């Protein structure tokens, strides 16, 4: 697994240790199987963003602290310049750029997400809250709640993220979209 995933895994383990929880207790609170929790904490497995959101919400930490190791300090405003922001490359197919990583207690988490085309089947996930996606470049196939929706540049969707959802780049070209998770 890449270095960034390993570092996130170390922060997960450090958080659990600081809270004096066993892997079983932490997994129960976050709502995942202990075996999955141990895989994520080991750094040998991809760590889903929805899992990181759940950890952050459950234990009252900033998602930016889990992703980057840096604490957010801004409370009035935070500017992210074009091409900057904390990058997370979970897999070769998905790259996330956190756009509000320096703002304390953000009520929403905006990301620029890049999805590379691949032949893998659509992976569905769920997480608490709601999500807004707006396509900035390319064409995105989004499956949500059993429905397939094709979004082109400029199109957007708002949905209940507790419904199973997943996305895929279309036409053999990468897609870039803004994702705001509430």
N, C-alpha and C positions, 0 to 999 in steps of 0.2 A: 504494500500500500504506500501511497506517496507520503512525503514528509509532513505535509499539512494535515492530513488525516491522523497521522501518528500524534501530532501536537494537540489536536482537538481531543483525541482519546486520552492523552495525559491530563488535560484540563478536566475532563469528565471524571477521571479517577481521583484527581485532587479535590474536586468539589465534593464527591461522595465521601472521601476521607475526612474532609473538613466538617461535613455534616454528621460524621460518625455513624454512617449507614453501611450495612452489608450490601452486597450486590443484589441479594433477594429483596431487601427492603426498598432500595432505590428503584428497582424494576417494578415492584408493586405500585409505588407512588406515581411513577411515570406512565404505568399502564402497558408495559411490554413484558414479554417472556424473559426470565432471568438469563436464559441462554443467549438471547439476542443482545441483552444489555451487556453481558460479558464480552461478546464479539465486538460491540461498538467500543467498549472501554479498552480492549486489547490493541486497537489500531490496525488490526489485520483484516478488517472488513469495512466496506463503504458505510458511512454514517449518514442515514437519511436526514434531510433538513427537517422533516416533520418531527423526528425524534429530538433534534436539537431544540426546536421550538417548545416541545413539551417539557423538556428538561428545564429550559429557561423559565417557563411559566410556573412549573411545579415548585422549583426551588428558589424563585424570586431573584434570578440573576439576569443580566443583560445578555442577549444572544450574541452581541459583539464580543463580550468577554469570552464566551465559549469558542467563537470562531477565530478571533485574533489574539486573545490573551490580553487585550488592552481594555481598560475600563473607559466607558463613555464619560465625558465631562461637560458637554454643552447642555444648557437648559433653556436658552432663549431661541437659538437657531443653530443649524449646522449645515455647512456648504460642502457638497461633494462635487469636485470639478470633473469635467468630462474625462473619461478614461481612468479615473481614480476610484477609490473605494476598496474595501477589503475584499479580496478575491478568494473564493473557495471553489476548488475544482474537485468535485466529489468523484466524478468518473470522467473518462474522455468525452462522453456524450453530453454531460451537463456541467456548466460553469456558472457560478453565482457571483455577483458583485454586490456586496452590501452597500446601500446608498445612505443609510442613516446611522452608521456604526458609531458615530461620536456623540449622538444625542441621547441623553439620559432618560430612562423611563419612557421610551417611545411607545405610543399606543398602537402603532402599525410598523411593520417591517418591510420597507421597499427594497427590492432587488432588481438588478438587471440580470436576466437569465439568458444564457446562450445555449442552445441545443443543437448539437451536430447531428447530421443525418446518420442513421444506422439501420440495420435490418433486424434488430432485436424486437421482440414483442413488446407492446406497450406495458409498462409497469405502473400499476395503480397504487396510490397511497391515500391516506387520510390524515388529517390533523385537526385539532380544535379550531374553531373560528370560521372566518370567511376569507375569500381571496378575490382579488381583482387582477386580471391580466390584460395587457394591451400590447399587441404585436407592433414592434418597431421596424422589423425587417424580416422578410420571408413569409412562409405560410406554415401555420401551426395546426396540427390535428390534436384536438383536446377531447378526451373522453371524460365525461363527468356524469355520475348517477346513471350509468348505462346508456347515455346518449353520446354520439360522436358529433362534434362541432368543428368545422374548418374555419379558422380565423386568418384573414389576410392582413397585410400591412395597414395599420390604422384601426382595425377592428379590436373590440375589447369584450370582455365577459366578466361578470361578477357572480360568484357562486358560493354555496355552502361547502366549505372544505372538509366537513365531516363525511361528505359523500365521496365514495371512491373516485379518484381522478388521476389522470396521467396525460402526458403530452409527448408529441413526436414531431420532428421536423419533416416537412413534406417536400416533394419534388427534388430530392437529392441535394438540397441546399440547406445551409444552417438557418436557424431562426433566432432572432433576438427579441425578447419581450420584457416589459416591465411587469413585475409581479409585486403586488402589495398584499401582505398577509396581515389580517386584523384579528 
